[in-house]
Amino acid sequence: MAEQSMTLPRRNSLTTPVIWSTLLAHRWFILAAALVVGAGAWQGARLILGPAVVVDQVRRGNLVESVVAGGHVETPYRVEIGSQITGTVEDVLVKEGERVSKGQPLISLEAREPKAAVVQAQGAVAQAEARMRQLDELTLPSAREAQTQAQANQVNAQVTFDRTSQLARDGYATRQALDDAQKVLDVARAQVRAAEFLVYTASPGGSDYVMAQTQLNQARANLDTAESRLAYATITAPRDGVLITRNVERGAVAQPGKALLVLAPAGELQLVLQIDERNLGKIALGQKALASADAYPDRRFAAEISYINPGVDISRASVEVKLTVADPPDYLRQDMTVSVDIEVATRDNRWCCRPAPCMTSSPASPGCWASRTAAPRSVQCDWACMATVTSKFWTG
């Protein structure tokens, strides 16, 4: 009994501390075994249940195929503003980027010489007008008075000649007296003809009148030219728009043919894009598009294709396309970068699924999986990325 009582405590000491010490000593082996068993159980479950599949809800909807491209904003044309005369720039009245209206002064040139030419031309006009007034107020009335006097002298000379001629026939007047009377009558007639010529030349249509009128017209034309040159000393805006370039400063010499300012006229704007030539067959005139400026990506506006370049840029393998913006937003600026989605095709009431959760079964045959059941069926799946493929959907 004593030996049996001595062995019982020894068995209890081997049960708890020894077992724990054994486990701790082989803990890495036990952990590796547990991992192997867990991995086997997980692979077995996959073999039994089948592979995991990313699913998405299949629905019917309308799909839009679009060509996406980047470009910039510009006006259909730009106006280069320069000087029509040579002169020194006295002042530049506008800044680059400023919005101007038609007729607004932009640049002022020194105008001393044009002003002097205007004064000289005004003097010539005044002189020609005085000549015209002289014809109307002095020359023509004097000629008419001289004509009246000559006609009266002719009448008196005619009466004297007739009386002398009668007396000569009756023998009371000599031949000398008759010749003198004839001479006086001839002089009177000549004076009448001269007076008539003076009246005619001083009247409208006469030579003196035409010459005076021509001189007046020339003087007025010279005045218009001088005033025009004076007006050229102030360069104004030809139409409403925004100044996008300024190439002149105070003190510079402006010359004809040199662009001083560049104006982008107000009105329609167009978007200029470079489309990959592989998409040339998809685009056409009149197609609608949605555009957004890179500076304002959340604001979209409508545009329409108005021009497709007939040639291809061989260096970039692209085609230039222009889109008209009928109602441009206020925030658009010249040469601003934009992104454009051109609608090239639509498909209504098609089976589709969102591209994000869809999986591609192979590089050559993309597919979408809708739900997980027993029997698959083939349907037409229209990707939002514009690819039409035949895929299998699990129905149910």
Contacts in CASP RR format, 6 or more apart in sequence:
PFRMAT RR
TARGET T0000
AUTHOR 0000-0000-0000
METHOD contacts of the structure
MODEL  1
MAEQSMTLPRRNSLTTPVIWSTLLAHRWFILAAALVVGAGAWQGARLILG
PAVVVDQVRRGNLVESVVAGGHVETPYRVEIGSQITGTVEDVLVKEGERV
SKGQPLISLEAREPKAAVVQAQGAVAQAEARMRQLDELTLPSAREAQTQA
QANQVNAQVTFDRTSQLARDGYATRQALDDAQKVLDVARAQVRAAEFLVY
TASPGGSDYVMAQTQLNQARANLDTAESRLAYATITAPRDGVLITRNVER
GAVAQPGKALLVLAPAGELQLVLQIDERNLGKIALGQKALASADAYPDRR
FAAEISYINPGVDISRASVEVKLTVADPPDYLRQDMTVSVDIEVATRDNR
WCCRPAPCMTSSPASPGCWASRTAAPRSVQCDWACMATVTSKFWTG
23 30 0 8 1.000
46 52 0 8 1.000
53 359 0 8 1.000
53 369 0 8 1.000
53 372 0 8 1.000
54 357 0 8 1.000
54 358 0 8 1.000
54 359 0 8 1.000
54 369 0 8 1.000
55 357 0 8 1.000
55 369 0 8 1.000
55 370 0 8 1.000
55 371 0 8 1.000
55 372 0 8 1.000
56 353 0 8 1.000
56 354 0 8 1.000
56 357 0 8 1.000
56 358 0 8 1.000
56 368 0 8 1.000
56 369 0 8 1.000
56 370 0 8 1.000
57 353 0 8 1.000
57 370 0 8 1.000
58 351 0 8 1.000
58 352 0 8 1.000
58 353 0 8 1.000
58 368 0 8 1.000
58 370 0 8 1.000
58 393 0 8 1.000
59 351 0 8 1.000
59 352 0 8 1.000
59 353 0 8 1.000
60 349 0 8 1.000
60 350 0 8 1.000
60 351 0 8 1.000
60 352 0 8 1.000
61 348 0 8 1.000
61 349 0 8 1.000
61 350 0 8 1.000
61 352 0 8 1.000
62 346 0 8 1.000
62 347 0 8 1.000
62 348 0 8 1.000
62 349 0 8 1.000
62 350 0 8 1.000
63 346 0 8 1.000
63 347 0 8 1.000
63 350 0 8 1.000
63 352 0 8 1.000
63 382 0 8 1.000
63 384 0 8 1.000
63 386 0 8 1.000
64 343 0 8 1.000
64 345 0 8 1.000
64 346 0 8 1.000
64 347 0 8 1.000
65 282 0 8 1.000
65 343 0 8 1.000
65 344 0 8 1.000
65 345 0 8 1.000
65 346 0 8 1.000
65 347 0 8 1.000
65 386 0 8 1.000
66 341 0 8 1.000
66 342 0 8 1.000
66 343 0 8 1.000
66 344 0 8 1.000
66 386 0 8 1.000
67 275 0 8 1.000
67 279 0 8 1.000
67 282 0 8 1.000
67 283 0 8 1.000
67 341 0 8 1.000
67 342 0 8 1.000
67 344 0 8 1.000
68 339 0 8 1.000
68 340 0 8 1.000
68 341 0 8 1.000
68 342 0 8 1.000
69 273 0 8 1.000
69 274 0 8 1.000
69 275 0 8 1.000
69 276 0 8 1.000
69 321 0 8 1.000
69 339 0 8 1.000
69 340 0 8 1.000
69 342 0 8 1.000
70 273 0 8 1.000
70 274 0 8 1.000
70 337 0 8 1.000
70 338 0 8 1.000
70 339 0 8 1.000
70 340 0 8 1.000
71 271 0 8 1.000
71 272 0 8 1.000
71 273 0 8 1.000
71 274 0 8 1.000
71 337 0 8 1.000
71 338 0 8 1.000
71 339 0 8 1.000
71 340 0 8 1.000
72 271 0 8 1.000
72 272 0 8 1.000
72 335 0 8 1.000
72 336 0 8 1.000
72 337 0 8 1.000
72 338 0 8 1.000
73 269 0 8 1.000
73 270 0 8 1.000
73 271 0 8 1.000
73 272 0 8 1.000
73 293 0 8 1.000
73 332 0 8 1.000
73 333 0 8 1.000
73 334 0 8 1.000
73 335 0 8 1.000
73 336 0 8 1.000
73 338 0 8 1.000
74 264 0 8 1.000
74 269 0 8 1.000
74 270 0 8 1.000
74 272 0 8 1.000
74 334 0 8 1.000
74 335 0 8 1.000
75 264 0 8 1.000
75 265 0 8 1.000
75 267 0 8 1.000
75 268 0 8 1.000
75 269 0 8 1.000
75 270 0 8 1.000
75 334 0 8 1.000
76 268 0 8 1.000
76 270 0 8 1.000
77 265 0 8 1.000
78 244 0 8 1.000
78 262 0 8 1.000
78 263 0 8 1.000
78 264 0 8 1.000
78 265 0 8 1.000
79 238 0 8 1.000
79 239 0 8 1.000
79 262 0 8 1.000
79 263 0 8 1.000
79 264 0 8 1.000
79 265 0 8 1.000
80 259 0 8 1.000
80 261 0 8 1.000
80 262 0 8 1.000
80 263 0 8 1.000
81 106 0 8 1.000
81 235 0 8 1.000
81 237 0 8 1.000
81 238 0 8 1.000
81 259 0 8 1.000
81 260 0 8 1.000
81 261 0 8 1.000
81 262 0 8 1.000
81 263 0 8 1.000
82 235 0 8 1.000
82 254 0 8 1.000
82 256 0 8 1.000
82 257 0 8 1.000
82 258 0 8 1.000
82 259 0 8 1.000
82 260 0 8 1.000
82 261 0 8 1.000
83 107 0 8 1.000
83 109 0 8 1.000
83 232 0 8 1.000
83 235 0 8 1.000
83 254 0 8 1.000
83 255 0 8 1.000
83 256 0 8 1.000
83 257 0 8 1.000
83 258 0 8 1.000
83 260 0 8 1.000
84 232 0 8 1.000
84 256 0 8 1.000
85 109 0 8 1.000
85 114 0 8 1.000
85 229 0 8 1.000
85 232 0 8 1.000
85 233 0 8 1.000
85 254 0 8 1.000
85 256 0 8 1.000
86 253 0 8 1.000
86 254 0 8 1.000
86 255 0 8 1.000
86 256 0 8 1.000
87 109 0 8 1.000
87 110 0 8 1.000
87 233 0 8 1.000
87 253 0 8 1.000
87 254 0 8 1.000
87 255 0 8 1.000
88 109 0 8 1.000
88 110 0 8 1.000
88 251 0 8 1.000
88 252 0 8 1.000
88 253 0 8 1.000
88 254 0 8 1.000
89 107 0 8 1.000
89 108 0 8 1.000
89 109 0 8 1.000
89 248 0 8 1.000
89 249 0 8 1.000
89 250 0 8 1.000
89 251 0 8 1.000
89 252 0 8 1.000
89 253 0 8 1.000
89 254 0 8 1.000
90 108 0 8 1.000
90 109 0 8 1.000
90 110 0 8 1.000
90 111 0 8 1.000
90 250 0 8 1.000
90 251 0 8 1.000
91 107 0 8 1.000
91 108 0 8 1.000
91 250 0 8 1.000
92 106 0 8 1.000
92 107 0 8 1.000
92 108 0 8 1.000
92 246 0 8 1.000
92 248 0 8 1.000
92 249 0 8 1.000
92 250 0 8 1.000
93 105 0 8 1.000
93 106 0 8 1.000
93 107 0 8 1.000
93 108 0 8 1.000
94 100 0 8 1.000
94 104 0 8 1.000
94 106 0 8 1.000
94 243 0 8 1.000
94 246 0 8 1.000
94 261 0 8 1.000
95 243 0 8 1.000
95 246 0 8 1.000
96 243 0 8 1.000
96 244 0 8 1.000
96 245 0 8 1.000
96 246 0 8 1.000
97 242 0 8 1.000
97 243 0 8 1.000
97 244 0 8 1.000
98 242 0 8 1.000
98 243 0 8 1.000
99 240 0 8 1.000
99 241 0 8 1.000
99 242 0 8 1.000
99 243 0 8 1.000
99 266 0 8 1.000
100 106 0 8 1.000
100 237 0 8 1.000
100 240 0 8 1.000
100 241 0 8 1.000
100 242 0 8 1.000
100 243 0 8 1.000
100 263 0 8 1.000
101 237 0 8 1.000
101 240 0 8 1.000
101 241 0 8 1.000
102 237 0 8 1.000
102 238 0 8 1.000
102 239 0 8 1.000
102 240 0 8 1.000
103 236 0 8 1.000
103 237 0 8 1.000
103 238 0 8 1.000
104 236 0 8 1.000
104 237 0 8 1.000
105 234 0 8 1.000
105 235 0 8 1.000
105 236 0 8 1.000
106 235 0 8 1.000
106 236 0 8 1.000
106 237 0 8 1.000
106 243 0 8 1.000
106 261 0 8 1.000
107 234 0 8 1.000
107 235 0 8 1.000
107 248 0 8 1.000
107 254 0 8 1.000
107 260 0 8 1.000
107 261 0 8 1.000
108 233 0 8 1.000
108 234 0 8 1.000
108 235 0 8 1.000
109 232 0 8 1.000
109 233 0 8 1.000
109 234 0 8 1.000
109 235 0 8 1.000
109 254 0 8 1.000
110 233 0 8 1.000
111 230 0 8 1.000
111 233 0 8 1.000
111 234 0 8 1.000
114 226 0 8 1.000
114 229 0 8 1.000
114 230 0 8 1.000
114 232 0 8 1.000
114 233 0 8 1.000
115 230 0 8 1.000
117 226 0 8 1.000
117 229 0 8 1.000
117 230 0 8 1.000
118 223 0 8 1.000
118 226 0 8 1.000
118 227 0 8 1.000
118 230 0 8 1.000
120 226 0 8 1.000
121 219 0 8 1.000
121 222 0 8 1.000
121 223 0 8 1.000
121 225 0 8 1.000
121 226 0 8 1.000
121 227 0 8 1.000
122 223 0 8 1.000
123 219 0 8 1.000
124 219 0 8 1.000
124 222 0 8 1.000
124 223 0 8 1.000
125 216 0 8 1.000
125 219 0 8 1.000
125 220 0 8 1.000
125 222 0 8 1.000
125 223 0 8 1.000
127 219 0 8 1.000
128 212 0 8 1.000
128 215 0 8 1.000
128 216 0 8 1.000
128 218 0 8 1.000
128 219 0 8 1.000
128 220 0 8 1.000
129 216 0 8 1.000
131 212 0 8 1.000
131 215 0 8 1.000
131 216 0 8 1.000
132 212 0 8 1.000
132 213 0 8 1.000
132 216 0 8 1.000
135 202 0 8 1.000
135 208 0 8 1.000
135 209 0 8 1.000
135 212 0 8 1.000
139 198 0 8 1.000
139 202 0 8 1.000
139 208 0 8 1.000
140 199 0 8 1.000
140 202 0 8 1.000
140 203 0 8 1.000
142 198 0 8 1.000
143 195 0 8 1.000
143 198 0 8 1.000
143 199 0 8 1.000
143 201 0 8 1.000
143 202 0 8 1.000
144 199 0 8 1.000
146 195 0 8 1.000
146 198 0 8 1.000
147 192 0 8 1.000
147 195 0 8 1.000
147 196 0 8 1.000
147 198 0 8 1.000
147 199 0 8 1.000
148 195 0 8 1.000
149 195 0 8 1.000
150 188 0 8 1.000
150 191 0 8 1.000
150 192 0 8 1.000
150 194 0 8 1.000
150 195 0 8 1.000
151 192 0 8 1.000
151 195 0 8 1.000
153 188 0 8 1.000
153 191 0 8 1.000
153 192 0 8 1.000
154 185 0 8 1.000
154 188 0 8 1.000
154 189 0 8 1.000
154 191 0 8 1.000
154 192 0 8 1.000
156 188 0 8 1.000
157 181 0 8 1.000
157 184 0 8 1.000
157 185 0 8 1.000
157 187 0 8 1.000
157 188 0 8 1.000
157 189 0 8 1.000
158 185 0 8 1.000
158 188 0 8 1.000
160 181 0 8 1.000
160 184 0 8 1.000
160 185 0 8 1.000
161 178 0 8 1.000
161 181 0 8 1.000
161 182 0 8 1.000
161 184 0 8 1.000
161 185 0 8 1.000
163 181 0 8 1.000
164 173 0 8 1.000
164 177 0 8 1.000
164 178 0 8 1.000
164 180 0 8 1.000
164 181 0 8 1.000
165 178 0 8 1.000
165 181 0 8 1.000
167 173 0 8 1.000
167 177 0 8 1.000
168 174 0 8 1.000
168 175 0 8 1.000
168 177 0 8 1.000
168 178 0 8 1.000
200 206 0 8 1.000
201 207 0 8 1.000
201 208 0 8 1.000
201 209 0 8 1.000
202 208 0 8 1.000
202 209 0 8 1.000
203 209 0 8 1.000
235 260 0 8 1.000
235 261 0 8 1.000
237 263 0 8 1.000
238 263 0 8 1.000
239 263 0 8 1.000
239 265 0 8 1.000
239 266 0 8 1.000
240 265 0 8 1.000
240 266 0 8 1.000
241 263 0 8 1.000
241 264 0 8 1.000
241 265 0 8 1.000
241 266 0 8 1.000
242 263 0 8 1.000
242 264 0 8 1.000
242 266 0 8 1.000
242 334 0 8 1.000
243 261 0 8 1.000
243 262 0 8 1.000
243 263 0 8 1.000
243 264 0 8 1.000
244 262 0 8 1.000
244 263 0 8 1.000
244 264 0 8 1.000
244 334 0 8 1.000
244 335 0 8 1.000
245 259 0 8 1.000
245 261 0 8 1.000
245 262 0 8 1.000
246 260 0 8 1.000
246 261 0 8 1.000
247 259 0 8 1.000
247 260 0 8 1.000
247 261 0 8 1.000
247 262 0 8 1.000
248 254 0 8 1.000
248 260 0 8 1.000
248 261 0 8 1.000
254 260 0 8 1.000
264 334 0 8 1.000
267 328 0 8 1.000
268 324 0 8 1.000
268 325 0 8 1.000
268 326 0 8 1.000
268 328 0 8 1.000
269 324 0 8 1.000
269 325 0 8 1.000
269 328 0 8 1.000
269 332 0 8 1.000
270 306 0 8 1.000
270 322 0 8 1.000
270 323 0 8 1.000
270 324 0 8 1.000
270 325 0 8 1.000
271 291 0 8 1.000
271 303 0 8 1.000
271 322 0 8 1.000
271 323 0 8 1.000
271 325 0 8 1.000
271 338 0 8 1.000
271 340 0 8 1.000
272 320 0 8 1.000
272 321 0 8 1.000
272 322 0 8 1.000
273 320 0 8 1.000
273 321 0 8 1.000
273 322 0 8 1.000
273 323 0 8 1.000
273 340 0 8 1.000
274 313 0 8 1.000
274 316 0 8 1.000
274 318 0 8 1.000
274 319 0 8 1.000
274 320 0 8 1.000
274 321 0 8 1.000
275 283 0 8 1.000
275 318 0 8 1.000
275 319 0 8 1.000
275 320 0 8 1.000
275 321 0 8 1.000
276 317 0 8 1.000
276 318 0 8 1.000
276 319 0 8 1.000
277 312 0 8 1.000
277 317 0 8 1.000
277 318 0 8 1.000
277 319 0 8 1.000
279 344 0 8 1.000
280 308 0 8 1.000
280 312 0 8 1.000
280 319 0 8 1.000
282 344 0 8 1.000
282 345 0 8 1.000
283 305 0 8 1.000
283 308 0 8 1.000
283 321 0 8 1.000
283 342 0 8 1.000
283 344 0 8 1.000
284 305 0 8 1.000
284 308 0 8 1.000
285 305 0 8 1.000
285 306 0 8 1.000
285 307 0 8 1.000
285 308 0 8 1.000
286 304 0 8 1.000
286 305 0 8 1.000
286 306 0 8 1.000
287 304 0 8 1.000
287 305 0 8 1.000
287 342 0 8 1.000
287 343 0 8 1.000
287 344 0 8 1.000
288 302 0 8 1.000
288 303 0 8 1.000
288 304 0 8 1.000
288 342 0 8 1.000
288 343 0 8 1.000
289 302 0 8 1.000
289 303 0 8 1.000
289 304 0 8 1.000
289 305 0 8 1.000
289 323 0 8 1.000
289 340 0 8 1.000
289 341 0 8 1.000
289 342 0 8 1.000
289 343 0 8 1.000
290 300 0 8 1.000
290 301 0 8 1.000
290 302 0 8 1.000
290 303 0 8 1.000
290 340 0 8 1.000
290 341 0 8 1.000
290 343 0 8 1.000
291 300 0 8 1.000
291 301 0 8 1.000
291 302 0 8 1.000
291 303 0 8 1.000
291 323 0 8 1.000
291 325 0 8 1.000
291 338 0 8 1.000
291 339 0 8 1.000
291 340 0 8 1.000
291 341 0 8 1.000
292 298 0 8 1.000
292 299 0 8 1.000
292 300 0 8 1.000
292 301 0 8 1.000
292 338 0 8 1.000
292 339 0 8 1.000
293 299 0 8 1.000
293 331 0 8 1.000
293 332 0 8 1.000
293 336 0 8 1.000
293 337 0 8 1.000
293 338 0 8 1.000
294 336 0 8 1.000
294 337 0 8 1.000
294 338 0 8 1.000
294 339 0 8 1.000
295 331 0 8 1.000
295 336 0 8 1.000
295 337 0 8 1.000
296 331 0 8 1.000
297 339 0 8 1.000
299 329 0 8 1.000
299 331 0 8 1.000
301 325 0 8 1.000
301 327 0 8 1.000
301 328 0 8 1.000
301 329 0 8 1.000
302 325 0 8 1.000
302 326 0 8 1.000
302 327 0 8 1.000
303 323 0 8 1.000
303 324 0 8 1.000
303 325 0 8 1.000
303 340 0 8 1.000
304 323 0 8 1.000
304 324 0 8 1.000
304 326 0 8 1.000
305 321 0 8 1.000
305 322 0 8 1.000
305 323 0 8 1.000
305 342 0 8 1.000
306 322 0 8 1.000
306 323 0 8 1.000
306 324 0 8 1.000
307 320 0 8 1.000
307 321 0 8 1.000
307 322 0 8 1.000
308 319 0 8 1.000
308 320 0 8 1.000
308 321 0 8 1.000
308 322 0 8 1.000
309 319 0 8 1.000
309 320 0 8 1.000
309 321 0 8 1.000
311 319 0 8 1.000
312 318 0 8 1.000
312 319 0 8 1.000
313 319 0 8 1.000
313 320 0 8 1.000
323 340 0 8 1.000
323 342 0 8 1.000
325 332 0 8 1.000
345 386 0 8 1.000
347 382 0 8 1.000
350 380 0 8 1.000
350 382 0 8 1.000
351 379 0 8 1.000
351 380 0 8 1.000
351 381 0 8 1.000
351 382 0 8 1.000
351 393 0 8 1.000
352 381 0 8 1.000
352 382 0 8 1.000
352 383 0 8 1.000
352 384 0 8 1.000
353 368 0 8 1.000
353 370 0 8 1.000
353 381 0 8 1.000
354 384 0 8 1.000
355 383 0 8 1.000
355 384 0 8 1.000
355 385 0 8 1.000
358 366 0 8 1.000
358 367 0 8 1.000
358 368 0 8 1.000
358 369 0 8 1.000
358 383 0 8 1.000
359 367 0 8 1.000
359 368 0 8 1.000
359 369 0 8 1.000
360 366 0 8 1.000
360 367 0 8 1.000
361 367 0 8 1.000
361 391 0 8 1.000
365 389 0 8 1.000
365 390 0 8 1.000
365 391 0 8 1.000
366 383 0 8 1.000
366 387 0 8 1.000
366 389 0 8 1.000
366 391 0 8 1.000
367 381 0 8 1.000
367 389 0 8 1.000
367 391 0 8 1.000
367 392 0 8 1.000
368 381 0 8 1.000
368 391 0 8 1.000
368 393 0 8 1.000
369 392 0 8 1.000
369 393 0 8 1.000
369 394 0 8 1.000
370 393 0 8 1.000
370 394 0 8 1.000
370 395 0 8 1.000
371 393 0 8 1.000
371 394 0 8 1.000
371 395 0 8 1.000
371 396 0 8 1.000
372 394 0 8 1.000
373 394 0 8 1.000
373 395 0 8 1.000
373 396 0 8 1.000
375 394 0 8 1.000
375 395 0 8 1.000
376 392 0 8 1.000
376 393 0 8 1.000
376 394 0 8 1.000
376 395 0 8 1.000
377 392 0 8 1.000
377 393 0 8 1.000
377 395 0 8 1.000
378 390 0 8 1.000
378 391 0 8 1.000
378 392 0 8 1.000
379 391 0 8 1.000
379 393 0 8 1.000
380 388 0 8 1.000
380 390 0 8 1.000
381 388 0 8 1.000
381 389 0 8 1.000
381 390 0 8 1.000
381 391 0 8 1.000
381 393 0 8 1.000
382 388 0 8 1.000
383 389 0 8 1.000
END
